Amino acid sequence: MMKFDHLRIPVRDLARSREWYIHTLGLTVEFEVPDRQSVALQDTDGFTIFLQAAAAPVVTNECALWFQVGDVDRAHAEWSNRGVEFAHAPRKT
């Protein structure tokens, strides 16, 4: 069996991105690597997303993440209240 272990996402502003992933999505800091300008954030199932300050300009909308939640309507409402902008409300596609 193969399972993803971690993902690196380049960001323009590490401090701002770190706070957004923690306060908006509820991820927790696993560890930080200051000399590499990166932080490892973990979801509740142990998947790690590394945010790393990018030396080159970051192209927006080049990465998409999908999250599995227990109650999609509740999660949508909570994240909307935290300022997350969605293209549309939850729906089956």
MARMIKE-266474 format. One record per residue: x, y, z of N, C-alpha, C in turn; residue in one letter. Coordinates in steps of 0.2 Angstrom, whole numbers, padded with zeros to 4 digits, always signed. Example, Ala and Ser with C-alpha at 12.3 -4.5 7.8 and 13.67 -1.06 7.14 Angstrom:
! MARMIKE-266474
+0066-0028+0039+0062-0022+0039+0066-0016+0039A +0064-0011+0035+0068-0005+0036+0064+0000+0039S 
This chain:
! MARMIKE-266474
+0004-0006+0000+0000+0000+0000+0004+0006+0000M +0003+0011-0004+0006+0017-0004+0002+0023-0001M +0005+0027+0003+0001+0033+0006+0005+0039+0006K +0002+0045+0004+0006+0051+0004+0008+0052+0012F +0014+0055+0012+0017+0057+0019+0017+0064+0020D +0019+0068+0015+0019+0075+0016+0019+0079+0009H +0018+0085+0009+0017+0089+0003+0020+0096+0005L +0024+0099+0000+0027+0105+0001+0024+0110-0004R +0022+0116+0000+0019+0121-0004+0023+0128-0003I +0025+0130-0009+0029+0137-0009+0024+0142-0007P +0026+0147-0003+0022+0153-0001+0026+0159-0001V +0022+0165-0002+0026+0171-0003+0027+0174+0004R +0023+0173+0009+0023+0176+0016+0022+0170+0021D +0028+0167+0023+0028+0161+0027+0024+0163+0034L +0025+0168+0037+0021+0170+0043+0014+0170+0042A +0012+0174+0037+0005+0175+0036+0002+0168+0034R +0005+0164+0030+0002+0158+0028+0002+0153+0033S +0007+0153+0038+0007+0148+0044+0001+0150+0048R +0000+0156+0049-0006+0158+0053-0013+0156+0050E -0013+0157+0044-0019+0155+0040-0021+0148+0041W -0016+0144+0039-0017+0136+0040-0019+0134+0047Y -0016+0137+0052-0017+0135+0059-0024+0138+0061I -0025+0144+0060-0031+0147+0063-0037+0146+0059H -0036+0146+0052-0042+0145+0048-0044+0138+0047T -0039+0133+0045-0040+0126+0044-0039+0122+0050L -0036+0124+0055-0035+0121+0061-0030+0116+0061G -0025+0116+0057-0019+0112+0057-0015+0114+0062L -0010+0109+0065-0006+0111+0070+0001+0110+0068T +0006+0114+0071+0013+0114+0070+0016+0108+0072V +0019+0104+0068+0023+0098+0069+0030+0100+0071E +0033+0104+0067+0040+0107+0068+0041+0112+0063F +0046+0116+0065+0048+0122+0061+0056+0121+0059E +0058+0123+0053+0065+0123+0051+0067+0130+0049V +0068+0135+0054+0070+0142+0052+0075+0143+0047P +0081+0139+0047+0086+0140+0042+0084+0139+0035D +0078+0135+0034+0075+0133+0028+0069+0137+0026R +0067+0141+0031+0061+0146+0031+0055+0141+0029Q +0054+0136+0033+0048+0132+0032+0045+0129+0039S +0039+0127+0038+0035+0125+0044+0032+0119+0042V +0031+0114+0046+0028+0107+0045+0021+0108+0049A +0016+0108+0045+0009+0108+0048+0006+0101+0047L +0002+0099+0052-0001+0092+0052-0009+0093+0053Q -0012+0088+0049-0019+0088+0050-0021+0083+0056D -0027+0081+0057-0029+0077+0063-0027+0069+0061T -0025+0068+0055-0024+0061+0053-0017+0060+0052D -0012+0065+0053-0005+0064+0053-0002+0066+0046G -0006+0068+0041-0003+0071+0035+0000+0078+0036F +0006+0078+0033+0010+0084+0034+0010+0089+0028T +0009+0095+0029+0010+0100+0023+0016+0104+0026I +0021+0105+0021+0026+0109+0023+0025+0116+0019F +0025+0121+0023+0025+0128+0019+0032+0130+0019L +0034+0133+0013+0041+0135+0013+0041+0142+0009Q +0045+0147+0012+0045+0153+0009+0049+0152+0002A +0046+0155-0003+0048+0154-0010+0053+0160-0012A +0059+0158-0015+0063+0163-0017+0060+0166-0024A +0057+0163-0028+0054+0165-0034+0047+0167-0033A +0044+0171-0037+0037+0173-0036+0033+0166-0037P +0027+0166-0032+0023+0160-0032+0017+0162-0037V +0015+0157-0041+0010+0157-0045+0004+0155-0042V -0001+0159-0041-0007+0157-0037-0012+0152-0041T -0016+0148-0038-0020+0143-0040-0016+0138-0044N -0010+0136-0042-0006+0131-0045-0007+0125-0041E -0010+0125-0035-0010+0119-0031-0018+0119-0028C -0020+0113-0028-0027+0112-0025-0027+0107-0020A -0030+0108-0014-0031+0103-0009-0038+0101-0008L -0039+0095-0006-0046+0093-0005-0045+0090+0002W -0050+0092+0007-0050+0089+0014-0056+0085+0015F -0055+0079+0018-0061+0075+0020-0063+0077+0027Q -0069+0079+0028-0072+0081+0034-0078+0076+0036V -0080+0076+0042-0086+0072+0045-0092+0075+0043G -0093+0081+0043-0099+0085+0041-0098+0091+0036D -0099+0090+0030-0096+0095+0025-0100+0101+0026V -0107+0101+0028-0110+0107+0028-0108+0111+0034D -0106+0108+0040-0104+0111+0046-0097+0114+0045R -0093+0110+0041-0086+0113+0040-0086+0119+0035A -0091+0118+0030-0091+0124+0026-0094+0130+0029H -0098+0130+0034-0101+0135+0038-0095+0138+0042A -0092+0133+0046-0086+0136+0050-0081+0139+0046E -0078+0136+0041-0073+0139+0037-0075+0146+0034W -0082+0146+0032-0084+0152+0029-0084+0158+0034S -0086+0156+0040-0086+0161+0046-0078+0163+0047N -0074+0159+0046-0066+0161+0047-0063+0165+0041R -0068+0166+0036-0065+0170+0030-0063+0166+0024G -0064+0159+0024-0062+0155+0018-0067+0157+0013V -0065+0158+0006-0070+0160+0001-0070+0153-0003E -0076+0151-0005-0078+0145-0009-0081+0147-0015F -0079+0143-0021-0082+0145-0027-0089+0143-0027A -0092+0138-0023-0099+0137-0022-0100+0133-0016H -0106+0132-0013-0107+0129-0007-0106+0121-0009A -0106+0117-0004-0105+0110-0004-0111+0107-0009P -0109+0102-0013-0114+0099-0018-0110+0093-0020R -0115+0088-0023-0112+0082-0026-0111+0083-0033K -0105+0081-0035-0103+0082-0042-0102+0075-0045T 
